[in-house]
Amino acid sequence: MKQLSAKEVETLLVEGQPLNLIDVREVEEVETGKIPGAIHIPLGLLEFRLHELDKSQDYIMVCRSGARSGRACQFLESHGFKVTNMTGGMLAWEGETK
């Protein structure tokens, strides 16, 4: 599984790179703030929302610590998606949140 650190993702955003971020945390976790532009799809709903994703796009998966996003990556990879796990999750995120 491909991985990027929270700092690497932040650098890409600051550079203006167009990123497809998916936050797989629960609703109450996202209410404390998420990366601007990230799409919120709780891990438990991911399989039901696959139709919203495009297999031609690359996605970066985000959660609290990197574990759930890792599981999301494994699931999406098994369905033919191109994904990267943001290691450290939001605990390691030092950038802007909304």
Number of C-alpha atoms within 10 A of each C-alpha: 10 12 17 15 16 21 16 13 20 18 13 12 16 10 9 9 11 9 15 15 22 25 26 25 23 16 11 8 14 19 10 9 12 22 21 12 15 18 15 18 19 20 19 12 11 18 14 10 11 14 9 8 14 12 16 9 11 15 20 21 29 32 27 21 17 22 16 20 28 23 15 26 25 16 16 20 15 10 12 11 19 18 26 22 28 29 26 19 22 23 12 15 21 11 16 10 14 11
